[in-house]
Amino acid sequence: MKIDWAALGSVFGVSLVVTVALVALFTLGITGLSRRERAAERGGTAVLAVTGAYACFAACAAAVAYGIYLIVA
């Protein structure tokens, strides 16, 4: 059995980058929702922050769905 170390390293690198990107997107979504809470305390609205948060969560869900698709297919 011969292990292709270059391919294994490539898979590791891509999975690491994708994981960090998903965590960053989810963190941006949480930050957007917390801005909504701060704006509500001040009596204002944060429509742009909430829209951005939902977009971040949708991108996370799409990336997870695509990963599941790649595993199943």
N, C-alpha and C positions, 0 to 999 in steps of 0.2 A: 504494500500500500504506500502510495506517495502522496504527501500532503502538499498542496499548492499554497505556500505561505503568503505569497503576494495576494492571492484572491482572498484568503482568510483575513489578512490585514485590511484589504479594501472593504470587505463587508463590515469589519469592526469599525473602521473609520466612518463609513456612511451611517451606520446605526448610531454611533456616538453623536454625529452632527445632527441627525434627525431627532434624536432624543432631546438634545439641548434646545433645538429649535421649537419642539413641541412644548417643553417646559417654559420657554420664554413667551410663546404665544399664550399659554394658559395664564402665566403671571400677568401679562398685559391685560387679559380679560378680567382677572381679579382686581387689578388696579383700576380699571374703568368702572367696575361696579362699586368700588370703595369711593371713587369720586362722586358717584351718584348719591351715596349716603352722606358724604360731606356737604354736597350741594343741598340736599333735602334738609339738613340741620340748619343751613343758612337761609332757607326759604326759597332757594332757586332750583333750577333744573339743569341737568347735565346730559342733554339729548345726544350730543356728539360722543361723549364718553361711553354712554350706554350702547350706542350703535356700534362703536368700535369694539366694545367688550363682546357683544353678540357676534360680531364678525370674527373676532379671535376664536371664540368658542366654536363657531361653525367651521373655521379652518382646521381646528384641532380635530373635530369630529370627522371631517373629510379625510384628513391624513390617517386617522385610525381606521376608517372604513376602507381606504385604499390599501393600507397594510394588511387588513384582513382579507381583502380581495386577492392580493398577491399570494398570501399563504394558501388560500383555498384553491385558486386557479392552477 
